[in-house]
Amino acid sequence: MKTKTKLLTSAERLFDQQGFMATSMDQLTEAAQMSSRTLYKHTGGKTELVKTVLVARDERFMQIIDVQSIDDLFDALHTWTRTEGARGCLFLRAYGETGGKTAELTEVILRHKSAFQAQITNIICGEVGPDHPNLSLLADQILVLIEGATAAAIYRGADAITAAHQAAVMLIAQAKA
């Protein structure tokens, strides 16, 4: 495994399990099995490493939700939870830990959330049509369902995503009626 890939994989796992601020650079060097000099050479520092991890996670997440229907979106979310775990949204956790005060991280987080909302809007547009008068509201409601399900999956598991899926299907059916 390439050094940078090994580092990013180890860092993401530790950040996800322990949090960003609680994870020390020593823990990162140990998990990645590299010297601190090598770690800093490849990251430039902890903030840059967190940013790089979030960008890589964003790319993976957006790829998996590149779907056309609400059913496929929730299937993708189930898959994501099975493969990545159910510990809440890593982006919102990063935002919470930094309080939005680290500009370069906040930019990555808000860009991810904006792209996520745009993808949900595209999917809903395909479900109800681009001229639906409540398209934006419906997309916002489903976004909140997904974000809530992601948080509730911490203690409810996949049932939270299933419940959100059922609610989203009902909202779409109501919008079509």
C-alpha positions in Angstrom: 0.0 0.0 0.0 1.3 3.4 -0.9 2.5 5.6 2.0 -0.1 8.3 1.5 -3.0 5.8 1.1 -1.9 3.9 4.2 -1.7 7.2 6.1 -5.2 8.4 5.0 -6.8 5.0 5.7 -5.3 4.9 9.2 -6.2 8.5 9.9 -9.8 8.2 8.8 -10.2 5.1 10.9 -8.8 6.8 14.0 -10.7 10.1 13.4 -13.9 8.1 13.0 -13.4 6.0 16.1 -11.9 8.6 18.4 -12.7 12.0 17.0 -10.4 14.5 15.4 -9.1 16.4 18.4 -8.7 13.3 20.6 -6.5 11.6 18.0 -2.9 12.5 18.5 -0.1 12.7 15.9 1.7 10.0 17.8 -1.4 7.7 17.4 -1.5 8.5 13.7 2.2 7.7 13.2 1.8 4.4 15.1 -1.4 3.4 13.3 0.2 4.2 9.9 3.5 2.6 10.9 5.6 5.5 9.9 7.8 8.1 11.5 6.5 11.5 12.5 8.8 13.0 9.9 7.2 10.9 7.1 3.7 11.8 8.4 4.4 15.5 8.3 6.1 15.2 4.9 2.9 13.7 3.5 0.4 15.9 5.4 1.9 19.1 6.5 0.1 19.0 9.8 -3.1 17.7 11.4 -5.5 20.2 9.9 -4.3 19.4 6.4 -4.6 15.7 7.2 -8.2 16.1 8.4 -9.0 18.1 5.3 -7.4 15.5 3.0 -9.4 12.7 4.8 -12.6 14.6 4.5 -12.1 15.3 0.8 -11.3 11.6 0.1 -14.4 10.6 2.1 -16.5 13.1 0.2 -15.4 11.6 -3.1 -16.3 8.0 -2.0 -19.7 9.1 -0.5 -20.7 11.2 -3.5 -19.8 8.3 -5.8 -21.9 5.8 -3.9 -25.0 8.1 -3.9 -24.7 8.9 -7.6 -28.1 7.3 -8.2 -31.4 8.2 -9.9 -34.2 7.2 -7.5 -35.1 7.6 -3.8 -35.0 3.8 -3.4 -31.5 3.6 -4.8 -30.4 6.5 -2.6 -31.5 4.7 0.5 -30.0 1.4 -0.7 -26.7 3.3 -1.1 -27.0 4.7 2.4 -27.6 1.2 3.8 -24.5 0.0 1.9 -22.5 3.0 3.2 -23.5 2.2 6.8 -22.6 -1.5 6.4 -19.2 -0.7 4.9 -18.3 2.5 6.7 -20.1 2.0 10.0 -22.8 3.9 11.8 -21.1 6.5 14.0 -22.8 9.6 12.6 -21.7 11.9 9.9 -18.0 12.4 10.0 -18.4 15.9 8.4 -20.8 17.1 11.0 -18.6 15.6 13.7 -15.6 17.5 12.3 -17.7 20.7 12.2 -18.8 20.1 15.8 -15.3 19.5 17.1 -13.9 22.6 15.4 -16.9 24.8 16.1 -16.7 25.9 12.5 -13.7 28.0 13.4 -11.1 26.3 11.1 -11.8 27.9 7.8 -10.2 25.3 5.5 -12.2 22.5 7.2 -15.4 24.4 7.3 -15.1 25.0 3.5 -14.7 21.3 2.8 -17.6 20.4 5.1 -20.0 23.0 3.7 -19.0 22.1 0.1 -19.8 18.4 0.9 -23.1 19.3 2.5 -24.0 21.5 -0.5 -23.2 18.8 -3.0 -25.1 16.2 -0.9 -28.2 18.5 -0.9 -27.9 19.1 -4.7 -27.8 15.4 -5.3 -30.9 14.8 -3.2 -32.6 17.6 -5.1 -31.7 16.0 -8.4 -33.1 12.7 -7.2 -36.3 14.3 -6.0 -36.6 16.2 -9.2 -36.5 12.9 -11.1 -39.2 11.6 -8.7 -41.7 14.5 -8.8 -40.6 16.5 -11.9 -38.6 19.7 -12.2 -41.7 22.0 -12.1 -43.1 20.7 -8.8 -44.0 23.7 -6.7 -42.6 22.1 -3.5 -39.4 20.6 -5.0 -37.0 22.5 -2.8 -39.1 21.9 0.4 -39.4 18.2 -0.4 -35.6 17.9 -0.9 -35.0 19.8 2.3 -37.3 17.4 4.2 -35.6 14.3 2.8 -32.2 15.8 3.6 -33.3 16.3 7.2 -34.7 12.7 7.3 -31.3 11.4 6.0 -29.2 13.5 8.4 -31.5 12.4 11.3 -31.3 8.8 10.3 -27.5 9.0 10.1 -27.4 10.3 13.7 -30.0 7.8 14.9 -28.2 4.9 13.3 -25.6 5.2 16.0 -27.9 3.6 18.5 -30.7 2.2 16.2 -28.6 0.7 13.5 -29.9 0.2 10.0 -33.5 0.5 11.3 -33.1 4.3 11.4 -32.3 4.4 7.7 -35.2 2.1 6.9 -37.6 4.3 8.8 -36.3 7.4 7.0 -36.7 5.6 3.7 -40.3 4.8 4.4 -41.0 8.4 5.5 -39.3 9.7 2.3 -41.4 7.4 0.1 -44.5 8.7 1.8 -43.5 12.3 1.3 -42.9 11.7 -2.4 -46.2 9.8 -2.8 -48.0 12.7 -1.1 -46.2 15.2 -3.4 -47.2 13.3 -6.5 -50.9 13.1 -5.4 
